[in-house]
């Protein structure tokens, strides 16, 4: 079974945003990234795996989360500080993007606001 993640290179660091609760693909990610960015690894830099909002364990929602994280990065939002709304709302938003051909941020709240309302 496949798994989707969002990778991001900011010209200094490579980040893998992985919504799975159990991270098992790091070795495979590194192999692909070594081919894409060989000079990055020559300096001894390592790939960073930020702590982000995870999908429900056992679900197959990784593709939606990978797209949501990529769109968040496009709009200058840090996925580490983002809690996405329900998967149903994310899927509805993705359909709207496809139909309208206009990319807009997925529904979210900041992690700080989420933590304050759930204390």
C-alpha positions as CSV (number, residue, x, y, z in Angstrom):
1,X,0.0,0.0,0.0
2,X,1.3,3.5,-0.9
3,X,1.6,6.5,1.3
4,X,1.7,10.2,0.5
5,X,3.7,12.8,2.2
6,X,4.6,16.5,1.5
7,X,8.3,17.3,1.1
8,X,9.5,20.9,1.2
9,X,13.0,22.4,0.5
10,X,13.5,26.0,1.6
11,X,17.0,26.2,0.1
12,X,18.5,25.4,3.5
13,X,16.6,22.5,4.9
14,X,14.5,19.6,3.6
15,X,11.3,18.9,5.5
16,X,9.0,15.8,5.3
17,X,5.5,16.5,6.5
18,X,4.1,13.0,7.2
19,X,0.5,12.8,8.6
20,X,0.9,9.1,9.5
21,X,0.8,8.4,13.2
22,X,3.4,5.6,12.8
23,X,6.4,6.9,10.8
24,X,7.8,3.9,8.9
25,X,9.0,5.3,5.5
26,X,11.9,7.4,6.5
27,X,14.5,5.2,4.9
28,X,12.6,5.2,1.6
29,X,12.2,9.0,1.8
30,X,15.9,9.5,2.3
31,X,16.7,7.4,-0.7
32,X,14.5,9.5,-3.0
33,X,15.7,12.8,-1.5
34,X,19.3,11.7,-2.0
35,X,18.6,11.4,-5.7
36,X,16.7,14.7,-5.9
37,X,19.1,16.8,-3.7
38,X,22.5,15.1,-3.8
39,X,24.4,18.3,-2.8
40,X,22.3,18.8,0.3
41,X,23.6,15.6,1.8
42,X,27.2,16.3,0.9
43,X,27.2,18.9,3.6
44,X,26.1,16.4,6.2
45,X,22.6,17.9,6.5
46,X,19.7,15.7,7.6
47,X,16.1,15.7,6.7
48,X,13.7,17.2,9.2
49,X,10.5,15.5,10.2
50,X,8.3,18.2,11.9
51,X,5.6,17.2,14.3
52,X,2.3,17.9,12.5
53,X,-1.4,17.2,12.7
54,X,-1.9,13.4,12.1
55,X,-4.6,11.5,10.3
56,X,-6.7,9.0,12.1
57,X,-4.7,5.8,12.6
58,X,-5.5,3.2,10.0
59,X,-7.2,5.7,7.7
60,X,-6.3,6.3,4.0
61,X,-6.4,10.1,4.2
62,X,-2.6,10.8,3.7
63,X,-3.1,12.2,0.2
64,X,-5.5,14.8,1.4
65,X,-3.2,15.8,4.2
66,X,-0.2,15.9,1.9
67,X,-2.0,18.3,-0.4
68,X,-3.3,20.4,2.5
69,X,0.3,20.7,3.9
70,X,1.6,21.7,0.4
71,X,-1.1,24.3,0.1
72,X,-0.4,25.6,3.6
73,X,3.3,26.0,2.7
74,X,2.3,27.8,-0.5
75,X,0.4,30.4,1.5
76,X,3.2,30.8,4.1
77,X,1.5,28.8,6.8
78,X,3.6,26.4,8.9
79,X,2.1,22.9,9.0
80,X,3.7,22.5,12.5
81,X,1.3,25.3,13.8
82,X,-1.8,24.1,11.9
83,X,-4.6,21.9,13.0
84,X,-6.9,21.0,10.1
85,X,-10.6,20.7,10.5
86,X,-12.4,17.4,10.0
87,X,-11.3,15.2,7.1
88,X,-14.8,15.7,5.6
89,X,-14.2,19.4,5.4
90,X,-10.8,18.9,4.0
91,X,-12.2,16.6,1.3
92,X,-15.0,19.1,0.5
93,X,-12.4,21.9,0.2
94,X,-10.2,19.8,-2.1
95,X,-13.2,19.2,-4.4
96,X,-13.9,23.0,-4.5
97,X,-10.3,23.5,-5.5
98,X,-10.6,21.0,-8.3
99,X,-13.9,22.4,-9.6
100,X,-13.0,26.1,-9.3
101,X,-9.3,25.7,-10.3
102,X,-8.5,28.2,-7.6
103,X,-6.2,27.1,-4.8
104,X,-7.1,28.5,-1.3
105,X,-5.9,27.4,2.1
106,X,-7.6,24.4,3.7
107,X,-9.9,25.0,6.7
108,X,-7.7,25.1,9.8
109,X,-7.0,26.7,13.2
110,X,-3.6,27.5,14.6
111,X,-2.2,25.0,17.1
112,X,-2.1,27.7,19.8
113,X,-5.8,28.4,19.4
114,X,-6.5,24.7,19.4
115,X,-4.5,24.1,22.6
116,X,-6.2,27.1,24.3
117,X,-9.7,25.7,23.5
118,X,-8.8,22.2,24.6
119,X,-7.1,22.9,27.9
